[in-house]
Amino acid sequence: MTNQKNADALFTLNGVPPLGQVVPLGLQHVVAAIVGVVTPAILVSGTCGIEGPDRTIMIQMSLVISALATLLQLFPIFRTIGAGLPVIMGVSFAYIPTLQSIGTGFQDMAQAGGYNVIRVILGAQIIGGLTAIIFGIFLKRLRKLFPPIVTGTVIFTIGLSLYPTAVRYMAGGSGNPDFGSPKQWLVAIITLGVVVFMNYFTKGSLKLASILVGMVVGYIVALVMGMVSFDAVISASWAQIIPPLHFGMPVFIPSACISMAIMYIVNSVQAIGDFSSTTLGGLDREPTDQELSGGIMANGLASIVGAFFGGLPTATYSQNVGIVTVNRVVNKTVFAFAAGVLLVAGFIPKFSSVLTTIPQCVIGGATISVFATITMTGIRMITSATLTPRNVTVVGLAVALGVGVTQVQNCLGGFPAWVGVIFGGSSVVIATLGAILLNTILPKDSNT
């Protein structure tokens, strides 16, 4: 009777399930999240020219801040900051286009000032986190600006904007003397092929871990082909505590801050969808306003704290939400165990440095499927609304302007420099503002 009662605890928020069930279920969430947690740090560090031990530190902090953000969502501060829901938080791919835009746009300014451009990113991240907190406080009033047609357009544009990054990595990564060689593409295609195979020809844990399995296979192939160096692993220590401000004081550039503030609002709206999917799929109810507000504020707070240690912006992980909707396991102990694994891994530089040895072609081959999924998620949200001529105009014009402006180099050259940074570097910013304005200004359809 007791065993049955403990087993049932898996399907309640606050029960005490058996350890034998907590461990495999928690590790399943770790496997689903791990690639997404560490890959953005690798991509952004490459843009910012961060190498060696500093890149390892960025990966460490990605693991640590993801764990802390998850724990904050599970166990809210003052029952206010945090959703109190079973979600996994992690560093988000959705911010990458804007982060890379800031990294390239302010590279010369940072070099002239004698500091790394990552400090500009971290400063903008702090402002973005504050924006998320404000958005969470005024959630009820602001939510109406982001119906599915707007949110779907933004997510669709995020996916599109990530494709060049994936292809660049598949070809070997910028600056690689072997860039574009058949060897780089062979490893990338093998990695992608394994991911696709695992997704459509396997079930259960193997399917959930398809990206991880693909990267392991790609890594082994690259290792056999002599494309992996372990110098960073040999020199890394076994344990390390990261001091605050390792990369220096954050630098606040208004145009960069505005770009990130917009992105945090967009991702706050996406978080509403993930929280809703979690409660509907695992608890058979809609999330409360307090849960939504607290969850968004917690994400903002986690990002602010992370910025002082070199951690990148976090968001709810949809892949882990998908696990909840399938197995309906919502017990907080399972998610706290997963967070604990990520936290411990974050304090072990040897582990983090191993991740820096992954060839960029392997990362590209694995992540292009992730970016494709993001794009298709946006399309699904767009088509969930009736595609009337009005809605087609909202989506079409917003995407056309967002993608078009970023494809034409120096098309905003006649404007002040800050205009180019905000609107010319990331298609997501223009698409977001365009979709909101068009959806607000254009007459509503008579049947809505």
C-alpha positions in Angstrom: 0.0 0.0 0.0 2.8 2.3 0.9 4.7 1.6 -2.3 1.6 2.3 -4.3 1.1 5.6 -2.5 4.7 6.5 -3.2 4.4 5.7 -6.8 1.3 7.8 -7.1 3.3 10.7 -5.7 5.0 11.1 -9.1 1.7 12.5 -10.4 1.4 15.1 -7.6 3.5 18.3 -7.1 4.6 17.7 -3.6 4.6 14.0 -2.9 7.6 11.8 -2.0 8.2 9.3 -4.7 10.8 6.4 -4.4 14.4 7.3 -5.2 14.4 4.5 -7.8 11.9 6.3 -9.8 13.2 9.8 -9.2 16.7 9.1 -10.6 15.8 7.7 -14.1 12.9 10.2 -14.6 15.2 13.1 -13.5 18.0 12.0 -15.7 15.6 11.8 -18.7 15.0 15.6 -18.2 18.8 16.2 -18.0 19.4 14.3 -21.2 16.6 16.2 -23.0 18.0 19.6 -21.8 21.8 19.2 -21.8 22.5 20.0 -25.4 20.3 23.1 -25.3 21.9 24.3 -22.1 25.5 24.3 -23.3 25.3 24.9 -27.0 24.3 28.6 -26.8 27.3 29.4 -24.7 29.6 27.7 -27.4 27.9 29.7 -30.1 28.0 33.1 -28.3 31.6 32.6 -27.1 32.6 32.0 -30.7 31.0 35.2 -31.8 32.7 37.1 -29.0 36.1 35.5 -29.5 36.2 33.8 -26.1 38.4 30.8 -26.1 40.1 28.3 -23.7 39.3 28.5 -20.0 36.9 31.4 -20.4 34.8 29.4 -22.8 34.8 26.6 -20.3 33.6 29.1 -17.7 30.7 30.2 -19.9 29.6 26.6 -20.3 29.9 26.0 -16.5 27.8 29.1 -15.8 25.2 27.9 -18.4 24.8 24.7 -16.4 24.8 26.5 -13.0 22.3 29.2 -14.0 20.0 26.7 -15.7 19.9 24.7 -12.4 19.3 27.7 -10.2 16.6 29.1 -12.5 14.9 25.7 -12.4 15.0 25.5 -8.6 13.6 29.0 -8.4 10.6 28.0 -10.6 10.0 24.9 -8.4 10.3 26.7 -5.1 9.2 30.4 -5.4 10.7 33.1 -3.3 8.1 34.6 -0.9 5.6 32.5 -2.9 5.8 35.3 -5.5 8.9 35.0 -7.7 8.6 31.6 -9.3 5.8 29.6 -10.9 5.8 26.7 -8.4 5.4 24.5 -11.5 7.4 21.5 -12.8 9.5 23.1 -15.5 13.1 22.9 -16.6 14.8 26.2 -17.3 17.8 26.5 -19.5 19.9 28.9 -21.6 17.7 29.6 -24.7 18.5 29.4 -28.4 15.9 32.0 -29.0 18.2 34.8 -27.8 21.1 33.7 -30.1 20.3 36.0 -33.1 20.2 39.1 -30.9 23.2 38.1 -28.8 25.2 37.5 -32.0 24.0 40.7 -33.4 25.2 42.6 -30.3 28.5 40.6 -30.3 29.3 41.5 -33.9 27.9 45.0 -33.9 29.9 46.2 -30.9 33.0 44.2 -31.4 35.1 47.2 -32.7 33.8 49.5 -29.9 34.7 46.9 -27.3 38.2 46.4 -28.7 38.8 50.1 -28.8 37.7 50.3 -25.1 40.0 47.4 -24.2 37.3 44.9 -23.1 35.5 41.9 -24.5 32.1 42.5 -26.1 30.6 39.9 -23.8 30.3 42.7 -21.3 27.9 44.5 -23.6 25.8 41.4 -23.9 25.7 40.9 -20.1 24.7 44.5 -19.6 21.9 44.2 -22.1 20.9 41.0 -20.4 20.4 42.8 -17.1 18.1 45.3 -18.6 16.3 42.4 -20.4 15.8 40.7 -17.1 14.4 43.8 -15.5 12.0 44.1 -18.5 10.8 40.5 -17.9 10.1 41.3 -14.2 8.1 44.4 -15.2 6.2 42.3 -17.8 5.4 39.7 -15.2 4.0 42.4 -12.8 1.8 43.8 -15.5 1.1 40.5 -17.2 -2.7 40.9 -17.4 -2.6 44.2 -19.2 0.2 43.3 -21.7 -0.9 39.8 -22.6 -3.5 41.0 -25.1 -0.7 42.4 -27.3 0.6 38.9 -28.0 -2.1 36.6 -29.5 -1.0 33.5 -31.3 -0.7 35.2 -34.7 1.9 37.6 -33.2 3.8 35.1 -31.1 3.8 32.6 -33.9 5.3 35.2 -36.3 8.0 36.0 -33.8 8.9 32.3 -33.2 8.9 31.6 -36.9 11.3 34.5 -37.5 13.6 33.3 -34.7 13.8 29.9 -36.4 14.6 31.4 -39.8 17.3 33.7 -38.4 19.1 30.7 -36.8 19.6 28.8 -40.0 22.7 30.7 -41.1 24.3 29.9 -37.8 23.6 26.2 -38.1 24.9 26.0 -41.7 28.0 28.0 -40.8 28.8 25.5 -38.0 28.0 22.6 -40.3 30.7 23.9 -42.7 33.2 24.0 -39.8 32.7 27.4 -38.2 34.0 30.9 -39.1 37.7 31.2 -38.9 38.3 27.4 -39.4 41.0 27.0 -42.0 39.2 23.8 -43.1 35.9 25.7 -43.5 33.5 24.2 -46.1 35.6 21.1 -46.7 33.9 17.8 -47.5 35.3 16.4 -44.2 33.4 19.0 -42.2 30.2 18.4 -44.1 30.5 14.6 -43.9 30.6 14.7 -40.1 27.7 17.3 -40.0 25.5 15.2 -42.3 26.2 12.0 -40.3 25.3 13.8 -37.1 22.1 15.1 -38.6 21.2 11.7 -40.1 21.5 10.0 -36.7 19.3 12.7 -35.1 16.6 12.2 -37.8 16.9 8.4 -37.5 16.5 8.4 -33.7 13.5 10.7 -34.0 11.6 8.6 -36.4 12.8 5.0 -36.0 13.1 4.7 -32.2 10.9 5.2 -29.2 11.1 6.2 -25.5 14.3 7.5 -24.1 16.3 7.0 -27.3 13.9 9.2 -29.1 13.9 11.9 -26.4 17.7 11.8 -26.4 18.0 11.9 -30.3 20.0 15.1 -30.4 22.4 13.9 -27.7 22.9 10.5 -29.4 23.5 12.3 -32.7 26.2 14.5 -31.2 27.8 11.5 -29.5 28.0 9.6 -32.9 29.2 12.7 -34.7 31.8 13.3 -32.0 33.1 9.7 -32.3 33.4 10.1 -36.1 35.2 13.4 -35.7 37.5 11.8 -33.2 38.4 9.0 -35.6 39.1 11.6 -38.3 41.5 13.5 -36.0 39.3 16.6 -35.6 39.2 16.6 -31.8 41.8 18.2 -29.4 41.9 17.4 -25.7 44.3 20.1 -24.7 41.6 22.1 -22.9 40.5 19.0 -20.9 44.1 18.2 -19.8 44.6 21.7 -18.5 41.2 22.1 -16.8 40.8 21.6 -13.0 38.4 19.1 -11.4 36.5 21.7 -9.3 36.1 25.5 -9.6 33.9 28.1 -8.1 33.3 31.0 -10.5 33.7 34.4 -8.9 31.2 37.2 -9.8 32.2 39.6 -12.5 34.8 37.2 -14.0 34.4 39.0 -17.4 34.3 42.4 -15.8 31.5 44.9 -15.0 28.6 44.7 -17.5 28.6 47.5 -20.1 25.2 49.2 -20.8 24.7 50.4 -24.4 21.2 51.7 -24.9 20.7 50.2 -28.4 21.8 46.8 -27.2 19.6 47.0 -24.1 16.5 47.9 -26.2 17.1 44.9 -28.5 17.4 42.5 -25.5 14.4 44.1 -23.7 12.2 43.3 -26.8 13.5 39.7 -26.8 12.7 39.2 -23.2 9.2 40.3 -23.8 8.9 37.9 -26.7 10.3 35.0 -24.6 8.0 35.9 -21.7 5.0 35.3 -24.0 6.5 32.0 -25.1 6.9 31.1 -21.5 3.2 31.5 -21.0 2.6 28.8 -23.6 5.1 26.5 -21.9 3.5 27.0 -18.5 0.1 26.5 -20.0 1.2 23.2 -21.7 2.7 22.0 -18.4 -0.5 22.5 -16.3 -2.9 21.3 -19.0 -0.8 18.3 -19.8 0.3 17.3 -16.3 -2.3 18.9 -14.0 -5.4 19.1 -16.2 -5.9 22.8 -15.5 -5.0 26.2 -16.8 -2.2 28.1 -15.0 -3.2 30.7 -12.6 -2.3 34.4 -13.1 0.1 34.2 -10.1 1.9 31.2 -11.6 2.4 32.9 -14.9 3.4 36.2 -13.3 5.8 34.5 -10.9 7.3 32.3 -13.5 8.1 35.3 -15.8 9.5 37.3 -12.9 11.7 34.4 -11.8 13.2 34.1 -15.3 14.0 37.8 -15.3 15.7 37.5 -11.9 17.7 34.4 -12.9 18.9 36.2 -16.0 20.0 39.2 -13.9 21.9 37.1 -11.4 23.4 35.0 -14.3 24.7 38.2 -16.0 27.0 38.9 -13.1 28.6 35.5 -13.4 28.8 35.1 -17.2 25.6 33.1 -17.6 23.4 33.7 -20.6 19.6 34.4 -20.8 17.3 31.5 -19.7 13.9 30.4 -20.8 11.5 27.5 -20.2 12.5 24.4 -22.2 9.7 23.2 -24.4 11.3 19.8 -25.0 11.0 19.1 -21.3 7.4 20.4 -21.2 6.8 17.8 -23.9 8.0 15.0 -21.6 5.6 16.2 -18.9 2.7 16.1 -21.3 3.6 12.5 -22.3 4.3 10.9 -18.9 2.3 13.3 -16.7 5.1 13.2 -14.0 4.9 16.5 -12.3 6.5 15.8 -8.9 8.9 18.5 -7.9 11.4 16.1 -6.5 12.1 14.7 -10.0 12.8 18.2 -11.4 14.9 19.2 -8.4 17.0 16.1 -8.9 17.5 17.1 -12.6 18.5 20.6 -11.5 20.9 19.1 -8.9 22.7 17.1 -11.6 23.1 20.2 -13.8 24.3 22.2 -10.8 27.0 19.6 -9.8 28.2 19.4 -13.5 28.5 23.1 -13.6 31.1 23.1 -10.8 33.3 20.5 -12.6 35.5 22.2 -15.2 36.7 18.8 -16.5 33.2 18.1 -17.6 32.6 21.5 -19.1 35.9 21.5 -20.9 35.0 18.2 -22.6 32.0 20.0 -24.1 34.3 22.6 -25.6 36.1 19.9 -27.6 33.0 19.2 -29.7 33.8 20.2 -33.3 31.6 22.9 -34.7 30.4 20.7 -37.6 28.9 18.3 -35.0 27.1 21.2 -33.2 25.8 22.5 -36.5 24.5 19.0 -37.7 22.7 18.5 -34.4 21.2 22.0 -33.9 19.8 22.6 -37.4 17.1 20.2 -36.5 16.4 22.2 -33.3 16.2 25.4 -35.3 13.8 23.7 -37.8 11.6 22.7 -34.9 11.5 26.2 -33.6 10.5 27.4 -37.1 7.7 24.8 -37.4 6.5 25.7 -33.9 6.0 29.2 -35.1 4.1 28.0 -38.2 1.8 25.8 -36.0 1.0 28.8 -33.9 0.3 31.0 -36.9 -2.0 28.4 -38.5 -3.9 27.9 -35.2 -5.4 31.3 -36.1 -7.6 31.5 -39.2 -5.4 32.7 -42.1 -7.7 35.5 -43.2 -6.3 38.2 -45.5 -5.7 40.4 -42.5 -3.7 37.8 -40.6 -1.7 36.9 -43.7 -0.8 40.6 -44.0 0.4 40.7 -40.4 2.6 37.6 -40.8 3.8 38.3 -44.3 4.8 42.0 -43.8 6.4 41.4 -40.4 8.5 38.6 -41.6 9.3 40.3 -44.9 10.6 43.4 -43.2 12.4 41.5 -40.5 14.2 39.1 -42.7 14.6 41.5 -45.6 16.4 44.3 -43.7 19.0 41.9 -42.3 19.7 40.4 -45.7 20.7 43.7 -47.3 24.0 44.9 -45.9 24.1 48.6 -44.8 20.5 49.3 -45.9 20.1 51.4 -42.8 23.5 53.1 -43.3 21.9 56.6 -43.6 20.5 56.4 -40.0 22.3 56.9 -36.7 24.4 53.9 -35.7 22.0 52.9 -32.9 19.2 52.4 -35.4 21.3 49.8 -37.3 22.2 48.0 -34.1 18.6 47.7 -32.9 16.8 47.0 -36.2 19.5 45.9 -38.6 21.3 43.2 -36.7 18.4 40.9 -35.8 15.3 40.1 -37.9 13.5 39.1 -34.7 13.3 42.7 -33.4 11.7 44.2 -36.6 9.4 41.2 -37.0 8.2 41.5 -33.4 7.5 45.2 -33.5 5.9 44.9 -37.0 3.6 42.0 -35.9 2.5 43.9 -32.8 1.8 47.2 -34.7 0.1 45.5 -37.6 -2.1 43.4 -35.4 -3.0 46.4 -33.3 -3.7 48.8 -36.2 -5.3 46.7 -38.9 -9.1 46.3 -38.5 -10.2 43.1 -36.8 -11.9 40.5 -38.9 -15.7 40.6 -38.5 -15.8 37.0 -37.4 -13.4 37.5 -34.5 
